[in-house]
Amino acid sequence: MSDPHASRSWCPDCAVPVGRPHIDRCDVARCLRTGLQRLDCEAAHDCGTDTWTGRWPGEADCERLGWMIGPDFPDLNRLYTQATWNPTTHHWDAHA
């Protein structure tokens, strides 16, 4: 059985390879101003160009913050409720 959180060579929605920008209307792409799903972003701003890293959005931030439910299982719910998106660094930061 493969690890669902392991690095993927291709985006599971828009199929771009690692290092390439997601295509328009990709479910995985994030708004770089808000950190949330670009597809649902209704704000009147430029969302920027999100690039596929091979990992689900937020996984690396959960690891960095130590917010893991178990081995290789990031607590994305905690991330989205207890962290703040930094539009400059494009990372989630723990509340001070």
C-alpha positions as CSV (number, residue, x, y, z in Angstrom):
1,M,0.0,0.0,0.0
2,S,1.4,3.4,-0.9
3,D,1.7,6.3,1.4
4,P,-1.1,8.8,0.5
5,H,1.1,11.7,1.8
6,A,4.3,10.8,0.0
7,S,5.6,13.1,-2.7
8,R,3.8,12.8,-6.0
9,S,5.4,13.5,-9.3
10,W,2.2,15.0,-10.7
11,C,-0.6,17.1,-9.2
12,P,-3.6,14.8,-8.5
13,D,-6.0,17.3,-10.0
14,C,-4.4,19.2,-12.9
15,A,-1.5,16.7,-13.6
16,V,1.3,19.3,-13.8
17,P,4.7,17.9,-12.8
18,V,6.6,19.1,-9.7
19,G,8.0,22.6,-10.1
20,R,5.3,23.7,-12.6
21,P,2.4,26.1,-11.9
22,H,-1.0,24.6,-11.4
23,I,-3.5,25.2,-14.2
24,D,-6.5,27.5,-13.8
25,R,-9.4,25.8,-12.0
26,C,-7.2,23.2,-10.3
27,D,-8.7,22.1,-6.9
28,V,-5.2,21.8,-5.3
29,A,-3.9,25.2,-6.2
30,R,-3.8,27.8,-3.4
31,C,-4.2,31.5,-3.4
32,L,-0.8,32.9,-2.4
33,R,-2.5,35.9,-0.7
34,T,-4.8,33.9,1.6
35,G,-3.3,30.4,1.6
36,L,-6.7,28.9,0.9
37,Q,-8.0,27.1,-2.1
38,R,-7.6,29.3,-5.2
39,L,-10.7,27.8,-6.8
40,D,-12.8,29.2,-4.0
41,C,-11.1,32.6,-3.8
42,E,-13.6,35.3,-4.5
43,A,-11.5,38.3,-3.4
44,A,-10.6,41.0,-5.9
45,H,-6.9,40.4,-5.9
46,D,-4.2,38.5,-7.9
47,C,-3.9,35.0,-6.3
48,G,-0.4,34.6,-7.6
49,T,1.0,31.5,-9.3
50,D,1.0,28.4,-7.0
51,T,3.5,25.7,-8.0
52,W,3.0,22.0,-7.5
53,T,5.6,20.8,-4.9
54,G,4.8,17.1,-5.0
55,R,3.0,17.4,-1.6
56,W,-0.5,18.3,-0.5
57,P,-0.7,22.0,0.5
58,G,0.0,22.5,4.2
59,E,1.8,19.2,4.8
60,A,5.2,20.7,5.0
61,D,3.9,23.4,7.4
62,C,2.4,20.8,9.7
63,E,5.7,19.0,9.8
64,R,7.6,22.2,10.5
65,L,5.2,23.2,13.3
66,G,5.1,19.7,14.8
67,W,1.4,19.3,14.1
68,M,1.1,15.7,13.2
69,I,-1.7,13.3,14.2
70,G,0.6,10.3,13.6
71,P,3.6,9.3,11.5
72,D,3.2,10.9,8.0
73,F,-0.2,12.3,8.8
74,P,-0.4,16.1,9.1
75,D,-3.1,17.8,11.2
76,L,-4.4,20.0,8.4
77,N,-7.5,20.9,10.4
78,R,-5.4,22.3,13.2
79,L,-3.3,24.2,10.6
80,Y,-6.2,25.9,9.0
81,T,-7.8,26.8,12.4
82,Q,-4.8,27.6,14.6
83,A,-2.3,29.1,12.2
84,T,-2.0,32.3,10.2
85,W,-1.1,32.5,6.5
86,N,2.0,34.7,5.8
87,P,1.5,36.1,2.2
88,T,5.2,37.1,2.1
89,T,6.7,33.7,2.9
90,H,3.8,31.6,1.6
91,H,3.8,29.5,4.8
92,W,1.4,29.0,7.7
93,D,2.8,30.3,11.0
94,A,1.6,29.4,14.5
95,H,-0.3,32.1,16.3
96,A,2.0,34.1,18.6
